[in-house]
Amino acid sequence: MPKIKTNRSAAKRFKKTASGKYSFSKSHASHILTKKSRKRKRSLRQSQIIHTSNMREIRQLLPNG
């Protein structure tokens, strides 16, 4: 049987936490920052945890952790 391949685009976007959840960083934080409020830019810096309804899809994309 062939090995299961990791989806490389997902591997660049999601990281597995110590508790087994997946974290990701928010989008829209790289350019055109002058029109965005200070509060919005500050919230874009925080990483987020994947919602439980999407966990199954992410696990299939990243079978090897």
Secondary structure, DSSP 8 states (H G I E B T S, - for coil): -------HHHHHHEEE-TTS-EEEE-SS-SS--SSS-HHHHHHHTSEEE--GGGHHHHHHH-TT-
